[in-house]
Amino acid sequence: MSPEEALQELRDYCRGMPPVAAMRVDVEGLHGDALRLTAPLSANVNDKGNAFGGSLTSLMTVAGWGLVTLKLRLAGLKAEVYVADSQIRYLAPLYGDLVADASFADGQSPDTFIDTLVQRGRARIQVDACVRLPEGGMATTLSGRFVAIAKR
């Protein structure tokens, strides 16, 4: 599967999940080693006029899930991917559109993750994600552990 085919498959998955579709999430693509997702502020605004915290968390979680799913599809594997746990930090309010980047955490090997999944039928990997402020700096960060279970 080509990277563009895998990205299109990911876009289709996102459109098929009602909460993600309601956020109007777009799979922008890969930026270096990071998967970038976007969502308009207008669909994710809170009562204060800035980005809703739940939307920030959801977008970063979907970005992490998407990164792991994309890596598996590019390796020719099918698995169910779940977030096992995550830690969120809200650092500053965001008054613009949401742009989340997810990448594998330092010291994590996607190749080892894939090998473990093939050998054991399940594997886990740490992913870091963030939403940046338009003027620089971070609005929100996520550190999450994602688990893949091979489809039989």
Buried (B, 14 or more C-beta within 10 A) or exposed (E): EEEEEBBEBBBEBBEEEEEBEEBBBBBBBBEEEBBBBBBBBEBBBEEEEBBBBEBBBBBBBBBBBBBBBBBBBBBEBEBEBEBEEBEBEBEBBBBBBBBBBBBBBEEBEBEEBBEBBEEEEEBBBBBBBBBBBEEEEBBBBBBBBBBBBBEE
